């Protein structure tokens, strides 16, 4: 009765011992999935299989990346150095004074082409619109009004409107006592004549109240008047007060300066053009350059179909060269 139990127990012990020996043998063998103990420790636990379904030995090679990392770091340093140098070059360009090439020759050629002084601006510009027989205060007021009328308006139309205003009586006191509708009819057909009639009426009232019926002496104060912009203010001080405070830049000056490359880079507004021109153009030329370039723009360097073929600067002007070569 006890014999079967004893045999069964012995059989169990033998099976357990056999399994233990098998496990020990397996542990003592080198894993087929690694090339070294170090690789076995470093390997990913995932196992890849071949298409046949058999497990494929994973070979993980410890790459000596120190050199690679150093090379990568060196490349990063080089890139940073290049960027830093490029930025430094740009800063130096920005700091370096801008001076257009051959600007004096170009300007002299324009003076030659404008020697006759027969452009509309020469005969009907703001300086010619004022009544020479009037008092200095009235003449300054008339210069201001002519410049207010000139925006978006040809010189011929502005001059005709000024003639009608002067015949009516163009002084601060007389404008205050004139109905706005009457002023509008007198200045028609200048651009935006209705708005400008309102500006003129309001300006006269301000001048009488704050400036003893004279005009302000600074660009900043003039720009506070209704309808007065930067160009108008600069030219008003230049002409009315005989003070060279800046370069008046209208559409002609703005266009020509960009065509000639007289700005550090292409400018979008007359104000930007004024700043660039004043940075390099000698101050004694500031008063002359407005009328000079306006007349040049009216007769030669026109907005459409400029007369580059007959221009003395056709080989010096970037636009002229490109058009002549065609």
Secondary structure, 3 states (H helix, E strand, C coil): CHHHHHHHHHHHHHHHHHHHHHHHHHHHCCCCCCCCHHHHHHCCCCCCECCCCCECCCCCCCCCCHHHHHHHHHHHHHHHHHHHHHHHHHHHHHHCCCCCCCHHHHHHHHHHHCCCCCCHHHHHCHHHHCCCCCCHHHHHHHHHHHHHHHCCCCHHHHHHHHHHHHHHCCCHHHHHCCCHHHHHHHHCCCCCHHHHHHHHHHHHHHHHHHCCCCCCCCHHHHCCCCCCCHHHHHHHHHHHCCCCCCCCCCHHHHHHHHHHCCCCCCCCCHHHHHHHHHHHCCHHHHHHHHHHHHHHHHHCCCCCCCCHHHCCCCCCCHHHHHHHHC
